[in-house]
Every structure is written in structure tokens, then in C-alpha cells.
Amino acid sequence: MVNRFDVYLVSLDPEPSKDAKNTRPCVVISPDEMNAHIPSVIIAPLSSSGPLYPTRIRISFLNNERAVVLDQIRTIDKLRLVKRIGKIDGDDQRRICERLTELFAQ
């Protein structure tokens, strides 16, 4: 099962396939109830560089500084999830949720 805050390599190729060439690490931000019952998930890409916008949450993942890019969230079919590579920790989970609340509260 896919869980909220799992990090996957995601195939961003035009057509999903087992031979994914354009993969990128992304964090699942959709709630677990949604993840359990429908064939799609909401993801936010992880970036290793780029400008520090308020929509980008700095985290440490796999011993590297990264940013969760909340200004590029999208819904994808679970078929695009290539491989689970980790999970975002509790404090970073809280910061992501707080920022999402700020973004969509107004």
C-alpha cells in the first residue's frame, strides 16, 4: 500500500511503462484513505537545488539537503510509482502539512 509521506521514484514519461527513463523522487502528499481507495495519488517532487520560495520545504533526505516543491504538486496514476525509496520524518511531515494548509486556506 502507498502511504502519505512515502517517497517514490516516479516515472514522468509521457506514457507510463516499466522502462521508465524520466524518473524523479517525489513525496506522496495525498491522505492514506484516498491512497487506499482510488488508483491515483497526489505527489510533490523533491528538488536538490533551486530558489528558496515559501512553497518549498527544506528537508534532509538520504543524507542530502532537498526541497519538497509544493508549487508543483500533481495527481498521478499509481502505475507511475516506480520504487519506494524512503519516508519523510515526523517533523518534516508537520511542516509540509502546515504549508499546504496555508496555501489552500484562503
Backbone hydrogen bonds, N-H to C=O, Kabsch-Sander energy under -0.5 kcal/mol:
donor,donor_aa,acceptor,acceptor_aa,energy
5,F,28,V,-3.3
6,D,3,N,-1.9
7,V,86,G,-3.0
8,Y,6,D,-0.5
8,Y,26,C,-2.7
9,L,83,K,-2.8
10,V,8,Y,-0.5
10,V,24,R,-2.6
11,S,80,R,-3.0
12,L,10,V,-0.6
12,L,22,N,-3.3
20,A,17,S,-0.5
23,T,21,K,-1.1
24,R,10,V,-1.8
26,C,8,Y,-2.7
27,V,44,A,-3.0
28,V,6,D,-2.6
29,I,42,I,-2.9
30,S,42,I,-1.3
35,N,31,P,-2.4
36,A,32,D,-2.1
37,H,33,E,-0.8
37,H,34,M,-0.9
38,I,34,M,-1.9
41,V,76,I,-2.4
43,I,41,V,-0.5
43,I,74,R,-2.9
44,A,27,V,-2.2
46,L,25,P,-2.8
47,S,67,A,-2.6
53,Y,51,P,-1.2
56,R,53,Y,-1.9
57,I,55,T,-0.5
57,I,68,V,-2.0
58,R,56,R,-0.6
59,I,66,R,-2.4
61,F,59,I,-0.6
61,F,64,N,-2.8
64,N,61,F,-1.1
66,R,59,I,-2.9
67,A,47,S,-2.1
68,V,57,I,-2.6
69,V,45,P,-2.9
69,V,67,A,-0.7
70,L,55,T,-2.2
70,L,68,V,-1.3
72,Q,69,V,-1.4
73,I,70,L,-0.7
74,R,43,I,-2.0
76,I,41,V,-2.7
78,K,39,P,-2.8
80,R,77,D,-2.2
81,L,78,K,-1.9
82,V,9,L,-2.7
82,V,80,R,-0.8
83,K,9,L,-1.1
85,I,7,V,-3.1
86,G,7,V,-1.1
88,I,5,F,-2.7
93,Q,89,D,-2.4
94,R,90,G,-2.1
95,R,91,D,-2.0
96,I,92,D,-2.3
97,C,93,Q,-2.5
98,E,94,R,-2.5
99,R,95,R,-2.1
100,L,96,I,-2.5
101,T,97,C,-2.3
102,E,98,E,-2.1
103,L,99,R,-2.5
104,F,100,L,-2.1
105,A,101,T,-1.2
